[in-house]
Amino acid sequence: MNNDASTAVDNGRHPTAQPAGAVTAMDSRKEILIVDRVSKSYGHNEILREVSLEVRSGEVVCLLGRSGSGKSTLLRCVNHLEVIDAGEIYVQGELLGYRRDGHDLYELPEDVISRQRAVVGMVFQNFDLFSHMTVMENLILAPCNVKRVPRKQAEAEAMVLLERVGLADRAGSYPRQLSGGQQQRIAIARALAMKPSLMLFDEPTSALDPELVGDVLNVMKELAADGMTMLVVTHEIGFAREVADRVAFMADGQVVESGPARELLENPTHAKTQAFLERIL
């Protein structure tokens, strides 16, 4: 990795990146997220194939598709948890993870990437809370360490978030003392503690017992109603129909169909989308 953002070195180079064409960091439209022809492989296994996607400010976009279609990998690329092989990703008009030099991209230093990543909140399938920390400690860790927020301020803001997800009385609890649904709501609060511009949800209800799903979806619905920009990988078709502005269906590492949520869910045009929805519904 190149540790000097002003100097290009061979081992910091992103070798197969392509120019973004008409999509640029100076794009004046109100997209919070632009995914431009992103590809990702693991060895000879191609997971993403020139995926392009946009999410505008205040939108909720749901990603649908079979397991293995590339949905979760795409989210991890958006948060730069996975290094892409080709294409570009912009968050709030800023190229994520790299700087451009002609047609080549060079990976940025880790501290710059951390700053960029801070504006993107991510909620994982399995909560990923720190088991040795209380709920409050989980919530204030990143604001205090990454944003240098004073502890008292971070704790006060964390309490507001805990009230928002209905768990203000569990600030001193440890994750093992909470149900799966409570842990996931804490995970949402933890992501919100960084005041992100974009929230990513990777099948946030898939690890929950059915009776706990509703509480998590209700929190997500409230976030959507408040105008939070969200990209959600989900199999909850009812949630997508009710809350999403747009739906994108992925198959074989590509977005094969996208459009307004209700329209696409009721009248899909691609055969793979039709087959998927027939099975789900």
Contacts in CASP RR format, 6 or more apart in sequence:
PFRMAT RR
TARGET T0000
AUTHOR 0000-0000-0000
METHOD contacts of the structure
MODEL  1
MNNDASTAVDNGRHPTAQPAGAVTAMDSRKEILIVDRVSKSYGHNEILRE
VSLEVRSGEVVCLLGRSGSGKSTLLRCVNHLEVIDAGEIYVQGELLGYRR
DGHDLYELPEDVISRQRAVVGMVFQNFDLFSHMTVMENLILAPCNVKRVP
RKQAEAEAMVLLERVGLADRAGSYPRQLSGGQQQRIAIARALAMKPSLML
FDEPTSALDPELVGDVLNVMKELAADGMTMLVVTHEIGFAREVADRVAFM
ADGQVVESGPARELLENPTHAKTQAFLERIL
1 11 0 8 1.000
1 12 0 8 1.000
1 107 0 8 1.000
1 109 0 8 1.000
1 110 0 8 1.000
2 8 0 8 1.000
2 9 0 8 1.000
2 11 0 8 1.000
2 12 0 8 1.000
2 13 0 8 1.000
2 106 0 8 1.000
2 107 0 8 1.000
2 108 0 8 1.000
2 109 0 8 1.000
3 109 0 8 1.000
3 110 0 8 1.000
4 109 0 8 1.000
5 99 0 8 1.000
5 106 0 8 1.000
5 108 0 8 1.000
5 109 0 8 1.000
5 112 0 8 1.000
8 101 0 8 1.000
8 104 0 8 1.000
8 106 0 8 1.000
9 106 0 8 1.000
12 106 0 8 1.000
12 107 0 8 1.000
13 104 0 8 1.000
13 105 0 8 1.000
13 106 0 8 1.000
13 107 0 8 1.000
14 83 0 8 1.000
14 84 0 8 1.000
14 98 0 8 1.000
14 104 0 8 1.000
14 105 0 8 1.000
14 106 0 8 1.000
14 107 0 8 1.000
15 104 0 8 1.000
16 39 0 8 1.000
16 85 0 8 1.000
16 86 0 8 1.000
17 86 0 8 1.000
17 87 0 8 1.000
17 88 0 8 1.000
17 98 0 8 1.000
17 103 0 8 1.000
17 104 0 8 1.000
17 105 0 8 1.000
18 37 0 8 1.000
18 86 0 8 1.000
18 87 0 8 1.000
18 88 0 8 1.000
18 103 0 8 1.000
19 102 0 8 1.000
19 103 0 8 1.000
20 36 0 8 1.000
20 37 0 8 1.000
20 87 0 8 1.000
20 88 0 8 1.000
21 36 0 8 1.000
23 34 0 8 1.000
23 36 0 8 1.000
23 88 0 8 1.000
23 90 0 8 1.000
25 90 0 8 1.000
25 93 0 8 1.000
25 94 0 8 1.000
25 95 0 8 1.000
26 93 0 8 1.000
27 34 0 8 1.000
27 90 0 8 1.000
27 93 0 8 1.000
29 56 0 8 1.000
30 56 0 8 1.000
30 57 0 8 1.000
31 54 0 8 1.000
31 55 0 8 1.000
31 56 0 8 1.000
31 57 0 8 1.000
31 90 0 8 1.000
31 93 0 8 1.000
32 55 0 8 1.000
32 56 0 8 1.000
32 57 0 8 1.000
32 58 0 8 1.000
32 59 0 8 1.000
32 91 0 8 1.000
32 92 0 8 1.000
32 197 0 8 1.000
32 198 0 8 1.000
32 229 0 8 1.000
33 53 0 8 1.000
33 54 0 8 1.000
33 55 0 8 1.000
33 78 0 8 1.000
33 89 0 8 1.000
33 90 0 8 1.000
33 91 0 8 1.000
33 198 0 8 1.000
33 229 0 8 1.000
33 231 0 8 1.000
34 53 0 8 1.000
34 54 0 8 1.000
34 88 0 8 1.000
34 89 0 8 1.000
34 90 0 8 1.000
34 93 0 8 1.000
35 51 0 8 1.000
35 52 0 8 1.000
35 53 0 8 1.000
35 54 0 8 1.000
35 74 0 8 1.000
35 77 0 8 1.000
35 78 0 8 1.000
35 89 0 8 1.000
36 52 0 8 1.000
36 87 0 8 1.000
36 88 0 8 1.000
36 89 0 8 1.000
36 90 0 8 1.000
37 50 0 8 1.000
37 51 0 8 1.000
37 52 0 8 1.000
37 86 0 8 1.000
37 87 0 8 1.000
37 88 0 8 1.000
38 48 0 8 1.000
38 50 0 8 1.000
38 51 0 8 1.000
38 52 0 8 1.000
38 74 0 8 1.000
38 77 0 8 1.000
38 84 0 8 1.000
38 86 0 8 1.000
38 87 0 8 1.000
38 88 0 8 1.000
38 89 0 8 1.000
39 46 0 8 1.000
39 48 0 8 1.000
39 49 0 8 1.000
39 50 0 8 1.000
39 51 0 8 1.000
39 84 0 8 1.000
39 85 0 8 1.000
39 86 0 8 1.000
39 87 0 8 1.000
40 46 0 8 1.000
40 47 0 8 1.000
40 48 0 8 1.000
40 73 0 8 1.000
40 77 0 8 1.000
40 82 0 8 1.000
40 84 0 8 1.000
40 85 0 8 1.000
41 47 0 8 1.000
41 48 0 8 1.000
41 85 0 8 1.000
46 253 0 8 1.000
47 68 0 8 1.000
47 70 0 8 1.000
47 73 0 8 1.000
47 253 0 8 1.000
48 70 0 8 1.000
48 73 0 8 1.000
48 74 0 8 1.000
48 77 0 8 1.000
48 84 0 8 1.000
48 253 0 8 1.000
48 254 0 8 1.000
49 252 0 8 1.000
49 253 0 8 1.000
49 254 0 8 1.000
50 86 0 8 1.000
50 87 0 8 1.000
50 254 0 8 1.000
51 74 0 8 1.000
51 250 0 8 1.000
51 253 0 8 1.000
51 254 0 8 1.000
51 255 0 8 1.000
52 255 0 8 1.000
53 61 0 8 1.000
53 74 0 8 1.000
53 248 0 8 1.000
53 255 0 8 1.000
53 258 0 8 1.000
55 61 0 8 1.000
55 198 0 8 1.000
55 229 0 8 1.000
55 230 0 8 1.000
55 231 0 8 1.000
56 229 0 8 1.000
57 229 0 8 1.000
58 227 0 8 1.000
58 228 0 8 1.000
58 229 0 8 1.000
58 230 0 8 1.000
59 229 0 8 1.000
59 230 0 8 1.000
59 245 0 8 1.000
59 246 0 8 1.000
60 224 0 8 1.000
60 228 0 8 1.000
60 229 0 8 1.000
60 230 0 8 1.000
60 232 0 8 1.000
60 243 0 8 1.000
60 244 0 8 1.000
60 245 0 8 1.000
60 246 0 8 1.000
61 230 0 8 1.000
61 231 0 8 1.000
61 232 0 8 1.000
61 244 0 8 1.000
61 245 0 8 1.000
61 246 0 8 1.000
61 247 0 8 1.000
61 248 0 8 1.000
62 232 0 8 1.000
62 233 0 8 1.000
62 234 0 8 1.000
62 239 0 8 1.000
62 240 0 8 1.000
62 243 0 8 1.000
62 244 0 8 1.000
62 246 0 8 1.000
62 247 0 8 1.000
62 248 0 8 1.000
62 261 0 8 1.000
63 71 0 8 1.000
63 74 0 8 1.000
63 75 0 8 1.000
63 231 0 8 1.000
63 232 0 8 1.000
63 233 0 8 1.000
63 234 0 8 1.000
63 247 0 8 1.000
63 248 0 8 1.000
63 249 0 8 1.000
63 250 0 8 1.000
64 71 0 8 1.000
64 234 0 8 1.000
64 235 0 8 1.000
64 237 0 8 1.000
64 240 0 8 1.000
64 247 0 8 1.000
64 248 0 8 1.000
64 249 0 8 1.000
64 250 0 8 1.000
64 273 0 8 1.000
64 276 0 8 1.000
65 71 0 8 1.000
65 249 0 8 1.000
65 250 0 8 1.000
65 251 0 8 1.000
65 276 0 8 1.000
66 251 0 8 1.000
66 276 0 8 1.000
69 250 0 8 1.000
69 251 0 8 1.000
69 252 0 8 1.000
69 253 0 8 1.000
70 250 0 8 1.000
70 253 0 8 1.000
71 202 0 8 1.000
71 233 0 8 1.000
71 250 0 8 1.000
72 202 0 8 1.000
72 203 0 8 1.000
72 233 0 8 1.000
73 82 0 8 1.000
74 250 0 8 1.000
75 122 0 8 1.000
75 200 0 8 1.000
75 202 0 8 1.000
75 231 0 8 1.000
75 233 0 8 1.000
76 82 0 8 1.000
76 202 0 8 1.000
77 83 0 8 1.000
77 84 0 8 1.000
77 89 0 8 1.000
78 89 0 8 1.000
78 91 0 8 1.000
78 96 0 8 1.000
78 120 0 8 1.000
78 198 0 8 1.000
78 200 0 8 1.000
78 231 0 8 1.000
79 117 0 8 1.000
79 120 0 8 1.000
79 121 0 8 1.000
79 122 0 8 1.000
79 200 0 8 1.000
80 89 0 8 1.000
80 96 0 8 1.000
80 97 0 8 1.000
80 113 0 8 1.000
80 116 0 8 1.000
80 117 0 8 1.000
81 122 0 8 1.000
83 107 0 8 1.000
88 95 0 8 1.000
88 96 0 8 1.000
88 98 0 8 1.000
88 105 0 8 1.000
89 95 0 8 1.000
89 96 0 8 1.000
89 97 0 8 1.000
90 96 0 8 1.000
91 116 0 8 1.000
91 119 0 8 1.000
91 120 0 8 1.000
91 197 0 8 1.000
91 198 0 8 1.000
92 119 0 8 1.000
92 197 0 8 1.000
94 116 0 8 1.000
95 105 0 8 1.000
96 116 0 8 1.000
97 107 0 8 1.000
97 108 0 8 1.000
97 112 0 8 1.000
97 113 0 8 1.000
97 116 0 8 1.000
98 105 0 8 1.000
98 106 0 8 1.000
98 107 0 8 1.000
98 108 0 8 1.000
99 105 0 8 1.000
99 106 0 8 1.000
99 108 0 8 1.000
107 113 0 8 1.000
108 116 0 8 1.000
114 146 0 8 1.000
118 142 0 8 1.000
118 146 0 8 1.000
118 147 0 8 1.000
118 194 0 8 1.000
118 196 0 8 1.000
119 194 0 8 1.000
119 196 0 8 1.000
119 197 0 8 1.000
119 198 0 8 1.000
120 196 0 8 1.000
120 197 0 8 1.000
120 198 0 8 1.000
120 199 0 8 1.000
120 200 0 8 1.000
121 191 0 8 1.000
121 192 0 8 1.000
121 194 0 8 1.000
121 196 0 8 1.000
121 198 0 8 1.000
121 199 0 8 1.000
121 200 0 8 1.000
122 191 0 8 1.000
122 199 0 8 1.000
122 200 0 8 1.000
122 201 0 8 1.000
122 202 0 8 1.000
123 184 0 8 1.000
123 187 0 8 1.000
123 188 0 8 1.000
123 191 0 8 1.000
123 199 0 8 1.000
123 200 0 8 1.000
123 201 0 8 1.000
123 202 0 8 1.000
123 204 0 8 1.000
124 187 0 8 1.000
124 202 0 8 1.000
124 204 0 8 1.000
125 202 0 8 1.000
125 203 0 8 1.000
125 204 0 8 1.000
125 206 0 8 1.000
125 207 0 8 1.000
126 207 0 8 1.000
127 175 0 8 1.000
127 180 0 8 1.000
127 183 0 8 1.000
127 184 0 8 1.000
127 186 0 8 1.000
127 187 0 8 1.000
127 207 0 8 1.000
128 187 0 8 1.000
129 138 0 8 1.000
129 175 0 8 1.000
129 183 0 8 1.000
129 186 0 8 1.000
129 187 0 8 1.000
129 190 0 8 1.000
130 137 0 8 1.000
130 138 0 8 1.000
130 141 0 8 1.000
130 175 0 8 1.000
131 174 0 8 1.000
131 175 0 8 1.000
131 176 0 8 1.000
132 174 0 8 1.000
133 141 0 8 1.000
133 174 0 8 1.000
134 171 0 8 1.000
134 172 0 8 1.000
134 173 0 8 1.000
134 174 0 8 1.000
135 162 0 8 1.000
135 167 0 8 1.000
135 170 0 8 1.000
135 171 0 8 1.000
135 172 0 8 1.000
135 173 0 8 1.000
135 174 0 8 1.000
135 175 0 8 1.000
135 178 0 8 1.000
135 186 0 8 1.000
136 155 0 8 1.000
136 158 0 8 1.000
136 171 0 8 1.000
136 172 0 8 1.000
138 175 0 8 1.000
138 186 0 8 1.000
138 190 0 8 1.000
139 154 0 8 1.000
139 158 0 8 1.000
139 161 0 8 1.000
139 162 0 8 1.000
139 186 0 8 1.000
139 189 0 8 1.000
139 190 0 8 1.000
139 193 0 8 1.000
140 149 0 8 1.000
140 151 0 8 1.000
140 154 0 8 1.000
140 155 0 8 1.000
140 158 0 8 1.000
140 193 0 8 1.000
142 190 0 8 1.000
142 193 0 8 1.000
142 194 0 8 1.000
143 149 0 8 1.000
143 154 0 8 1.000
143 157 0 8 1.000
143 158 0 8 1.000
143 193 0 8 1.000
143 194 0 8 1.000
144 150 0 8 1.000
144 151 0 8 1.000
144 154 0 8 1.000
146 194 0 8 1.000
147 194 0 8 1.000
149 157 0 8 1.000
154 193 0 8 1.000
157 193 0 8 1.000
158 171 0 8 1.000
158 189 0 8 1.000
158 193 0 8 1.000
159 168 0 8 1.000
159 171 0 8 1.000
161 189 0 8 1.000
161 192 0 8 1.000
161 193 0 8 1.000
162 168 0 8 1.000
162 170 0 8 1.000
162 171 0 8 1.000
162 186 0 8 1.000
162 189 0 8 1.000
164 189 0 8 1.000
164 192 0 8 1.000
164 219 0 8 1.000
164 222 0 8 1.000
165 185 0 8 1.000
165 186 0 8 1.000
165 188 0 8 1.000
165 189 0 8 1.000
165 219 0 8 1.000
166 185 0 8 1.000
167 182 0 8 1.000
167 185 0 8 1.000
167 186 0 8 1.000
167 189 0 8 1.000
170 177 0 8 1.000
170 178 0 8 1.000
170 182 0 8 1.000
170 186 0 8 1.000
175 183 0 8 1.000
175 186 0 8 1.000
178 186 0 8 1.000
179 212 0 8 1.000
180 207 0 8 1.000
180 208 0 8 1.000
180 209 0 8 1.000
180 212 0 8 1.000
181 208 0 8 1.000
181 212 0 8 1.000
181 215 0 8 1.000
181 216 0 8 1.000
182 215 0 8 1.000
184 204 0 8 1.000
184 205 0 8 1.000
184 207 0 8 1.000
184 208 0 8 1.000
184 212 0 8 1.000
184 216 0 8 1.000
185 215 0 8 1.000
185 216 0 8 1.000
185 219 0 8 1.000
187 204 0 8 1.000
188 204 0 8 1.000
188 216 0 8 1.000
188 219 0 8 1.000
188 220 0 8 1.000
188 223 0 8 1.000
191 199 0 8 1.000
192 199 0 8 1.000
192 223 0 8 1.000
197 229 0 8 1.000
198 229 0 8 1.000
198 230 0 8 1.000
198 231 0 8 1.000
199 223 0 8 1.000
199 228 0 8 1.000
199 229 0 8 1.000
199 230 0 8 1.000
199 231 0 8 1.000
200 230 0 8 1.000
200 231 0 8 1.000
200 232 0 8 1.000
201 220 0 8 1.000
201 230 0 8 1.000
201 231 0 8 1.000
201 232 0 8 1.000
201 233 0 8 1.000
201 234 0 8 1.000
202 233 0 8 1.000
203 233 0 8 1.000
203 234 0 8 1.000
203 235 0 8 1.000
204 216 0 8 1.000
204 220 0 8 1.000
204 232 0 8 1.000
204 234 0 8 1.000
205 212 0 8 1.000
205 213 0 8 1.000
205 214 0 8 1.000
205 216 0 8 1.000
205 217 0 8 1.000
205 234 0 8 1.000
205 236 0 8 1.000
206 235 0 8 1.000
208 216 0 8 1.000
213 236 0 8 1.000
217 236 0 8 1.000
217 239 0 8 1.000
220 230 0 8 1.000
220 232 0 8 1.000
220 239 0 8 1.000
220 243 0 8 1.000
221 239 0 8 1.000
221 242 0 8 1.000
221 243 0 8 1.000
223 230 0 8 1.000
224 230 0 8 1.000
224 243 0 8 1.000
232 239 0 8 1.000
232 240 0 8 1.000
232 244 0 8 1.000
234 240 0 8 1.000
235 280 0 8 1.000
237 265 0 8 1.000
237 277 0 8 1.000
237 280 0 8 1.000
237 281 0 8 1.000
240 247 0 8 1.000
240 261 0 8 1.000
240 265 0 8 1.000
241 261 0 8 1.000
241 262 0 8 1.000
241 265 0 8 1.000
244 261 0 8 1.000
245 260 0 8 1.000
245 261 0 8 1.000
246 258 0 8 1.000
246 259 0 8 1.000
246 260 0 8 1.000
246 261 0 8 1.000
246 264 0 8 1.000
247 258 0 8 1.000
247 259 0 8 1.000
247 260 0 8 1.000
247 261 0 8 1.000
247 264 0 8 1.000
247 265 0 8 1.000
248 255 0 8 1.000
248 257 0 8 1.000
248 258 0 8 1.000
248 259 0 8 1.000
249 255 0 8 1.000
249 256 0 8 1.000
249 257 0 8 1.000
249 258 0 8 1.000
249 264 0 8 1.000
249 268 0 8 1.000
249 270 0 8 1.000
249 272 0 8 1.000
249 273 0 8 1.000
249 276 0 8 1.000
250 256 0 8 1.000
251 270 0 8 1.000
251 272 0 8 1.000
251 273 0 8 1.000
251 276 0 8 1.000
256 270 0 8 1.000
256 272 0 8 1.000
256 273 0 8 1.000
257 264 0 8 1.000
257 268 0 8 1.000
257 269 0 8 1.000
257 270 0 8 1.000
257 272 0 8 1.000
257 273 0 8 1.000
258 264 0 8 1.000
264 273 0 8 1.000
265 277 0 8 1.000
268 274 0 8 1.000
268 277 0 8 1.000
END
